[in-house]
Amino acid sequence: MLGKMKAYELAKELKITSKDLIERAKKLGIELSSHLSSLEDDQVSKIKKSYSNGEKVKDNSKKPSKENTKAKEKCINIEANILN
């Protein structure tokens, strides 16, 4: 890697929030003031290594809740009744 990487870019690559990345960096002795803070190559490597040491990367994908799915179905039914 050449140059510096922004904290939010690394968070996106690791599929975690910037907040989680900043907290992890702090535990590793790396001070980041915000998601726009720059990381040196050695800091990026240190953070990546901490996630590859048996810790699972959090999946941030959102699954629709049952309530959300039911609400969408209700809206579809209402729209179908209006159109008919």
Order of alpha helices (4+ residues) and beta strands (2+ residues): beta-alpha-alpha-beta-alpha-alpha
